[in-house]
Amino acid sequence: MKPNSFLKQMADIQQLKKVCSQIRRDIVRMVHGAKSGHPGGSLGCTEYFVALYGELMTYNTKFDMNGRGEDLFFLSNGHISPVWYSTLARFGFFSVSELATFRKLNSRLQGHPATAEHLDGVRIASGSLGQGLSVAIGAAQVKKLNGDDRFVYVLMGDGEQQEGQVWEAAMYAAHHKVDNLIATVDVNGQQIDGAVANIMSLGDLGAKYRAFGWEVIESNGNDLEELISALRKAQSLAKKGKPVMNLMKTNMGHGVDFMMGSHHWHGIAPNDKELEQALAQLEETIGDY
């Protein structure tokens, strides 16, 4: 569907890359303006969101909670809300000017996505880690029951894989052949207290999901062309009896040199000088809010 004029302009990969740059500008400006938020993971996952909303998903910006005949997306690691809010606004779900209200009182753009605010594009409250995969599985099963052949996508963090509910859901999805589900883990190697490998190592995450009965692919989440190709491969592997897992390697803070690769930028806001430094590295392409 994707029925808005902005998307019709997305004729090639270079245009989508311009959107990535603008969304990164939005992220650092939103978090700076609120003096709180989570820039690191948001910056690292920008290409993923642009790939989904700009190239891969079928959806209607005249938002309906049921989403029949549409692809659905669920954000499990809800703390990276800035990248999702910016993407939704830039792809026509609500006004770009509303990004300036991020984390403000009475704003629909709370620190973690919520449904009470009735923000178009958001179907669940998220951020209590470990729950998103379960919700996505339920939505995927409903699509099967309804004879709806569209996909369900979900994004999780790698630190989130330390939650037990994730593995219950992984076992359930394979057992019940939830094969219209394409899950992605943001493998940036960082969580709030340090490196994932130091906090609680995940070992061979791909081998674990394969052992649970999933199809597994790997991708470079900061290379837009490669990521789109990988997600298309995921689509081709789906609907063959197994859920699909995309292990997406990203760099936390990607695009802003002093934030890249550091868990320190998991959840702090840039000050005025740092904002200026960040924006100097990110081209303004389709206009700030």
N, C-alpha and C positions, 0 to 999 in steps of 0.2 A: 504494500500500500504506500507508505511513506508519502502522504499527499501534501507536501508543502514545497513552495518555490525554491527555498534554500537548498533542499536536497537535490533538486533538478540541476543545480549548478555544480554538483559534485561529480564532474565528468571524469576526473582522473586522480591518480594517487597524489599528485602534487597539491591539488586542492584539499584533499583530506589531510595532508601534512600541514597545510596552513591552518586548518581547524585545530590540529593538535597543538600548534604553537599558541593559538589564541586561548585554548582551554587551559594550558599551563599558566598563561598570564592571569586568567580568571582565578585559578587555584590560589596562587600566591597573594593576589589582591584580596580575595575573600578572607583567607586566613589572617592576613595582616589586619584587615578592617575589623575583624571580630576579636583580634588579639588572642585567638585560640583556634584549635583545629588540628588537622592531620595532613600536612602537605606532602610528606615523604612518599607514602604509598599512593596518594592521589597522582602525583607527578609520574610515578613509575608505571601506573596503569592507564595512562592517557591513550596510548595507541589502541589498547584493547577496547575501550569504550567507543572510540571513533570507528574502529573496524566493525563493531557490532551495529551501531546506529547509522553509520554512514555507508555501509557496504553489505552486511550480511543479514540483518534482521528485517522481517516484514512486520510492520506495525502501523498503527493509526494514531496521529497526534491528537485526534479527538478522543480523548482517553476514556476507556471503559474498563472497569476492574476485571471483568470476565475474560477479555482479550480473546474471544473466539475468532478463529481464523488468523490470529496473529502469533508471532513468536513472543515469548515472555522472557523477561530478564529479572533475576533476583540478586541483590547485592547482600551477601552474607556478612562480609567484613565492613559493616556499615560506617565505621569511622572514616573511611575514605569518601565520605559523602561529597566533598567539594568537587571531585572529578565527575561524579554522576550528575550533580545539580547543574554544573556547567554544560555537560553534554546534553542533558534534557532541554535546557534553555536554548543552546545553539542549534538544536535540531527541531525546535518549534513546539515543544510541549507547553512552555510558558514564556513570559517576557524575559529577555536577557537582563533588563533593568532590575528584576527581582533578586538577582545575585547579590546586590549590594545589601540585602537584608540578612545575609547568612549569619546564623547564630544570634540574631537580635531578638528582643522580646516581641512576642506575637508574630514572629516570622513563620512562614511555612517551611523555611529552609533551616531546620534544626540541625544540631551537630551530628546526630544520627537520624537517618530517615525514619519517618513515622507516618502512620496513616491518619491520625487524628486531624492533621492539617490539610488533608485532602489535596495533596500535591500531585498533579498529573504525572503519571509515569511510575509512581511508587505504589506497590501492591502489598508490601508487608513492612512492619517496623523491624529494623535490624540493627545489629551492633552487639547484641549479646551473643558472643561468638559460638559457633558450632551448630547453629540452628538452620542456616540457609539451605543446606543441601537437603535436609528433610522436607522443607517447604517446597523446594523445586521438584522433588520427587513426587510429592502429592499433586502439584499442578500438572506434571507430565502425565500422571496416571489419569487425571480428570480429562485431559485432552484425548487420551486413548479411549476412554469410556464414551466421549462425545463424538468420536470419529473425526477429530480435528488432527490434521497431519502436520501441524506446525511444531517447531522445536521449543524446548525450554532450556534457557541458559542460566548458569549460576556462577558467581565468582566468590572464591574464598581466599583467605591468606594462608601462607605456609605455617605461621605460628598457630593458626587456628586448627591445623591438623593434629595438634596435641589434645584436642577435645574428644572425649569418648563418643559423643553423639554422632560425630562425623563418620566414625567407623561402623556404628550400628546402621546408619543410613546407607553407607557404601555397600554393606552386606545385603541390605534389603533391596536396593536398586538392582543389583545383579541377580538376586534370587527371583525377583518379579519381572525381570527382563524389561526394565524401564529404559528402552533403547531410543526414545525421543529426547533424551536428556544429554546435554553437552555441558559438563562442568569444567571449570578452570581453577587452578590454584596459582596464585601470584607467588612465584618462588623468588623472593628477593633476599632471602637469608637473614632478614632482620625482624625483630619484634620489639615491643616497647622497652624491655630491659636489656637488650643486647642481641647478639647473634643467635639465631635459632639453634645452630649447632651446639652452642654453649648452654643455652637454657634447657633444651630437651631435644636432642638430635632426632631427626626424622628418619635417618638411615636412607635406604633406597626407596624413595616414595613411589617411583614408577613400579618397582617390583611388588610393592605392597598392594597397590591398586590392581595390578594384573592378577595377583594371588586372590584378590577378592572378586575377580571375574569381570573386570572392566577392560575395555579397549583403552590403550594409553598412547598419547602422542606427546611430543615435546616441541616447544616453540620459543622463539626469541620475541618477547613481548615488547621490545623497544625498536623493532624493525617492522614497520607497518606492512610492507609488502610480504615479508616472510610470515607475519602473523595472520594476515588475511588468507594466505595460501594454506597455513596450518589449520585454520578454522574451517576452511572449505574441505580440507581432508577429513576433519572431524565430522562434518555433515555427511560425507560419503561413507564413513564408517558406521554412522548411526543407523537405526532402524533395521539392524541385522541381529537383534537378540541381546545386545549388550549395551549398557551405558558407556559413554565416552568421557575420558578424562584428558584434559589438555594441561600439561605441566608447563607453565609459562614463566620462563626466566626473565626477570626484570631487574632494573637497578633502582633501588629506592632513591627518590629525589631526582630522577632522570631529567636532564635539561637544565639543571641549575648546579653548577660545578661544586659549590661548597656544601650542597645538601646530598650529593650523590654517594650512595653506599653506606650512609651512616644512620644507625638507629636513633641517634640524637634528634633527627628530624621526623621521627615517627609522629610526634604529637606536640610540637611547639610552633609558635608563630614567628615569622621574621619581623625584626624591628624595622624602623624606617630606612636605615642604611642598607640593611640586608634586602629589603624589598626593592630598593633602587638597583642594587647589584643584580638581583634575580631578573628584573624586568629588562635590564640591559642585555641579558643573554637570550631573551625570548622575543622574537619578532612580533609586533602587532600586525595582524593580518586581516581580520574582518571587523575590527573595532572593539574597543573596550566598552564595558557597560558604564 
